[in-house]
Amino acid sequence: MRNKLIAGNWKMQGSLAGNPVLLNAVATGVATLPAVSFAVLVPFPYLVQARDYLSGTSCAWGAQDVSEENSGAYTGEVAVSMLSDLGCRYVIVGHSERRARHGESDERVAAKAWRALEGGVTPIVCVGETLSERETGQTLAVVYRQLDAVMQRLGPGLLAKTVLAYEPVWAIGTGRSATPEQAQEVHAALRARVAQADAIVSSGLQILYGGSVKPGNAIELMRLPDVDGALVGGASLVAGDFLGIGQAAASA
Ligand code: PEP
């Protein structure tokens, strides 16, 4: 039985003055939903604040990217040791916005996932196809290519310590979620792909769905057999919506 994880990706949003209201509301709300795991992935400058408000609660915190390098002359990058210094449990790697805007290759995403695990932080590895890739029938080929790079770099032992997130690019921030049928088809295919390498790892692997998840569509998504939670962007900035998605996961 896989636990459900609801992870909030704040993206490049928030403020030192405004964050406490959201963090306090999340800290209070998650206490009422003990069967579900929660995390918020905040901009680097707010990690200390997230730690200060969420320590001792059942909501973990983490970052949205990490360097594949250990330390050294890498201006602007953040090492996994810095994330673990701040108590981060999770880090997103390979979000489509980073793949698209920063040219992150499948191999680089895999290297980041490996580095995160080496530093004791759980990577949430994002995979997903663009609209044109879906419309030309390439969805599974694309997500397999992205997943295979990670499986090759990590091997089954480290893959077992990873969270996967299926995020169709066309559903992110658009208000147009994948249908339950579309989500289940890809989640089941990803799980089957992992099973070809290791059936036990496959059955325990948490695979989150991300892309315009809201309280209104979360119930049907969270009930899908191969969906183990959600990676939530916009709705994670509204405490009631974020917790509402958690409620849907709890009742699924
Ligand atoms: C995301 O940023 O990972 C995401 C899924 O965003 P949204 O929920 O806003 O579509």
Boltz pocket constraint, residues with backbone or C-beta under 6 A from the ligand:
constraints:
  - pocket:
      binder: B
      contacts: [[A, 9], [A, 11], [A, 167], [A, 171], [A, 172], [A, 173], [A, 174], [A, 175], [A, 210], [A, 211], [A, 212], [A, 213], [A, 231], [A, 232], [A, 233], [A, 234], [A, 235]]
      max_distance: 6.0
